């Protein structure tokens, strides 16, 4: 197939869209990615010099052709974020209208905001093609995490935009089965059930051992690790508070990552005198398996929002791939998966006392090794990379075939 992939974020930004595109190329397909100028995850969230003044608008990397639309850099502040969203939407829609009729099918990779896949709909409508919308973030409910009331005008406007985009996609794939509940109850969409397509883990985490040495880890302790972005949505402060409440002095909490809330968490640990929390900072992904290997279990937390119930954070599938028990302050889809896999313990969201309780409980359990084996087994049965691409490829082929039949 000749596939057009549309997503605002692509290499060198820290998103896995490039991994998916490059794997489709390895499977024999021709892939073009319509994306924006890199800025998210870049220094100061600004556009690198090598992409300014019209440079590198068309690139080729690992077999994928990359078309880049202009956008305003994300930088900091709500105003800049809105400019970033709207500028890509406008410029990528314009670019999509100029692309010739050469693709068999469109794949829209929908992170936030939902408008970033609209260029795919523009192309599909103009050339009578089918589009698969792969949904990671639900809109407009994601706006509540940014402080928008559901009664506000921006929220109501985005409800209309979101309803239009979700309704016009020919097929939708979702990372959580609960997304369909939102589409039906909150957006009043009457469409066929979505395809369940959960995210797979990076290849590096499939070979993590049960134990191993790592700087800052004492093998005589019970080491519990949070790995990833330390931002507002991740609510790592819940972990710090739980650490201050733990009764077992064998437990050490590790935070491996960086983000906008890292300094706040460090200050909170000092205030609460939580000396059992170690902040390691951000580490290269190729070094992360050793931190997993040195961990007795992995931690996942989220701020209290509707999205926390609907979604399964990708870090959870990575934890499972590594064969590690998971301790989570989450409900909804994450709790369903951990309960079904028999590989973790859960408490309520943002419940520091509850998290401290299940951490203390975990120390006393005699089935820690079995929980780790269950995690890996469940990953292989439900979230493996091969399963992901077999299903994605099958859906795209069906849609491309519908184009041909039409």
N, C-alpha and C positions, 0 to 999 in steps of 0.2 A: 504493500500500500504506500501511497504518497500522503503523508499525514501532516497537517498543520496543527501545531500546538500553540495555544495562546495562554500566556500568563505574564503578569507584570514583573515577576521575579525569576531570574535565571543566573547561571554562573556569570561572574564570580560572587554573586550574592549567596548567602548560606541557606539555600533551599534545594530540595532534592529533585526539582524539575529536570535539571540537566542529567541526573542519573537515569531517570525514566526515559528521556529522549534518546540517550546514548545506548541504553539497553534495547530499545526498539530498533535502532540502527543495526545492532549486533544480530538482531533477529531477522534482518533482511529488508527492513522497510526504509523508505526515504523520509526524513523528518526535517521540517523547518519550524523553528521556534520564533514566534512573534512576541517580543518582550520589550522591556523598557531599558533605560540606561541604568547601570548599576549604581546604587546609592545606599540601600538598606544593608546594614552590616559593614558598610565602608567607614573609614575614619570620618567622624563628625556627621555621619549620614549624608555625605556630600558626593557629588559625581567626581570620580577620579579624572585627573588631567588627560589621560589617554582616551577619554570618551567625550571630551568637550569640543566645541567648535566644529561639530559635524563629523568627528573622527569615529571610526569603527562602528558605523551604522549597519554594516553587513560583515559578518564574521563567519568563519567555519571552524568548528572545534569537535574533534572526535566523531567526525562524520555528520554532525548536525549543522545545518545552515541557520544562522542567527540573524534575525532582522530586528533592529532596535528603533523604537519610537522615542521621540523626545519627551521629557517630563521635567517637572520642577523637583529638585531634590527634597528628600524627606526632612533633613536637618532636625531641628527640635521645635516643639510647640505645636499646638492644635492647628493653627492657621497654616503652617507649612505642610502638615500632614494632609489637610484638605486640598491644598494646591497640588500636592503630589498625586493624590487620587484622581482629581479631576483632570489634570494635565495629561496623565497617561490615557485616561478614558477617551478624551477628545483626540489626541494625536494618534493613538493606536487604532481607533475607529477609522480615522482618515487613511491611515496606512493600509488597513484591511480592505478598504474600498478600491485601492489601487492594485492589489495583488491579482494576478491573472488566474483564470480558471485552470488550475493545475493540480489541485489536491482532491483526494478521494473522500476524505473524512476530516473532521475537526475535533480536537481534544482541548477543551477549556479547563485549565488547572486553576480552580477557584479558592485562593486564600482570601484574606481581607484586602481590599473591599470587593464586594460581589461584582462591581462594574468592570473589573479587570478582565472578565471573560466576554464582555459584550462585543469586542472586536471579532471574536469567533462567530457570534451570531450574525454580525454584519456580513462577514464573508460567506457564511453558510446560506443566508437568505439570498444574497446576490447571485450565487452560483448554484443554488438548489442542491446543496449538500446537507448531510446530517451532522449534528454535533453532539458529542458526549460531554456533559458538564461533570467534572470530578470535584465534588464539594468537600472542602475541609472546614470552612468556617461558615456558620449559619448567619444569614443577614435577614432583617436588620437587628436581630437580637444581640449580635456582637457589639452593637453600639452602646448597650447598657454598661459594658465593661469600661467604656470611656466616659461614663457619667451622663449619658443622654437619657432623658426620661422618655418612656414610651408615648407620652402625651405631647412631646415636643414636635415642632414643625419639621426639623431635620429627620427625626425618626419616622414620622408619617410619610415624608417624601421618599425616604429610602425603603419604606414598606412597599410603596408603589413600584419603585425601580426593581426591587428584589423579586416581587411577584411576577413582573414582566419577564425578567431574565430566567427565573426558574421554570416558568410556564412554557417558554419558547424553546428550551433545550429539548432535543429529541429523546435523549436518555440522560438520566442522572445516576452517577455512582457516588456512594457515600462511605465515609469512614466509620460510621456508627449507624446501626439499624434504627436508632431513636430519631434520626434526622427526619424520617418520613412523618413521624408524629408531629413534629414542628411544622412541616410543610402543610399538613392537613389542618391542624388545630389553629395555628397562628396566622398562616398565609392563605388559608381556605383554598389550597390548590387541590384540584381533582385530577390526579394523574396516576399512571401505573406505578407500582412499587419500584423504588430505586434498586440499583444493583449494589450489594454490599461488597465493598472493595477496601478492606482495612490496609493500613500502611505496613510495609515490611521494614526490617531493621537493616542497618548498614552491614555489609559483609564482615567487617572487622569483629563484630560481636558474636559471631557464630562459633568462635573457637575459644571463648573465655573459659578458663579453668575454674575449678571449685575454690582454689585458694592461690595466693601468690604474694610476694613481697612488693611493697610500694612505699615510697617516701611518705612519712606522716601517718602511716598505719601501723598500729601495734597488733601483731597477730594473736596476742593473748586476750585482746578485747573483742567485744561484739561491735563490729564496725558497720554503721548504717550510712548509706551514701545517697545524697541527692546529686544528680548530674544534669547539667543543662543551663539554660538561661535563667538568671536571677532577676526577673522583672516583676511588675505589679501582678500580672496574671498568675504567676507561679506561687505566690504567697509563701515564700521561703521563711518569712517571719513566723509562720505557724510551727516550723521545725525548730527554730531557735527557742520559741516559748515552750515547746514540748521538751526540749533538752533540759531546760531549767526546772522542769517538773518531774523528770524521770527519777525513780527511786533506786535504780540499779546503777552502781558506779562502774560496772563493767562496760556500759554502753558509751560509745563515742560516735558523735554525729559528724559527718563530713559533707561539705558543700563544695562540689567541683564545678566551677563555672563562673561566669561574670554577667553583669547586667545592671540596669538602672537602679535596682534596689539592693545591690551588694553592700554598699557602704552603710545603708540604713540597717541592714541585718547585722553587720559587724558592730555597729553602735548599740543595737538592741542586746546583742550577746554580752557586751561589756556592762550595760545597765543591769541586766538580769544576773550577772556573774555566772553566765553559762560557760564555764571553762571546758566543758565536754563537747564544744563545737569547734571544728577545725575548718578554716576557709582556705582552700587550695588555689583559688583563682581558675582562670580558663586554661585548658590544656588542649593540645592538638588532638584531633579525633583519633589518629593512629596510636596515641598513647592512652586513650581512655580504657581500652580493655584491661590494662593492668590495675586500674582503679576499681573496675568491676570485680576483677578476680580477687582483690584484697578485701572485698566487702562481704559481710555476712548476709545482708539484705539491702534492697534499694528502696528509696523513699520517693513518693510523688504527692505533691500538694497543689492546690489550686485556690484561687480566690472564689468567694461565694458569688456565683452568677449562673444564669440559666445554661450558658455554654458548658459549664463544668459538668452538668448532668448529662448533656447530650453527647459529649465528645469522649473519645478514647485518646489521650495524649500519645504522640508517637514514642515518647520515652518509655511508655509502658510496654509496647511491643519490643523495644530494644532491651528492656530489662528481662523480658521473657526469653528473648533470643539468647541472652547471656546465661540463661539457666539460673536466675537468681530469684529468691522470694521477694515479694513486693509488699511494703507497708504503705497504705494510702489513706489520706484524709480526703476521700472522695466517695460519691454515691453514683447512681445512674449506671452508665455503660461501663465505666472502669470497675465498679463493684461487681457487676454482672460477670465480666470476664474473669476477674480474680477468683470469685466464688466458683464459677464453672470449672476453672482450671485447678482449683484446690492448691493455690500457690501463694496465697497472701492473706493479709488481714486488713480490714477497713474500719474507719471511724467516720464520723460526720465531717463535712467540709469545714475548714478553718477551726477545727476543734483541737486545740493544743492539748487539753487534758486527755481527750480521747486518744490522740496520737501517742502521748506519753504512756497511756495505759496499754495500747497494743504493742508498743516497743518493749515494755516490761514483760508483757505476755510472751512475745516472740522469744526472748532470752530463755525462758523456762521451757519452751517446747522441745520435744525430742524428735520432731519430724522435720527439722530444718533442711536436711539433705534431700528428703523426699519432696519437699515443697519446691526446691530448686529443680529437681528432675521433672516434676509436674509442669513447671514453667516452660522448660525447653520443649517438652513433649507437646504442650498445647500450642506453642509457637509453630512448631513444625506442621501441626495438623490444621492450623487456621490462618497463619500469617506469613508463611514462607514466601521468599522472593519469587520462586518458580510459580507458585500458585497465583500470586499477584499478576505476573505478566501473562500467564496463560489466560486468565480471565479478562484482563484488559485487552489483550490482543483479540480474543474471541468477540468481545462487544464491538470493538472498532471494525472488525471484519463484517459483522452483521450489519452495522450501519453503512459501511461502504457498499455492501451488497444491495442494500435497499436503494442506495443512490443509483446503482447500475440498473436495477430492476425498474426504477422510475424512468 
